[in-house]
Amino acid sequence: ATRYDKLARNFLAAVHLAAIVAYWIN
């Protein structure tokens, strides 16, 4: 895997976690 692939995975994971947090807050 390239650095870009890892960055993309981390980005998607962060977005997913943010969505879950927003869901629970609301």
N, C-alpha and C positions, 0 to 999 in steps of 0.2 A: 504494500500500500504506500502511496505517496503522501507527502505532507498535506497536499490539498485534500486527499481522501479523508485523512484524519480530521482536518479542519472542518470539512463538510459534516462528518459524523458528529463532531462536538457541537457544531452549530445546530444541527437538527435535534440533538439531545437537549440542548439548552432551550430551544423553542418548545419542545415537547414538555419539558419540566415547567416552563413558564405558563403553558396552556393549562396544565394540571393545577398549578398554584392559583391561577386566575379563576378556574372552575370552582375550587374549594372556597376561595374568598367570596365569590359571588353566590 
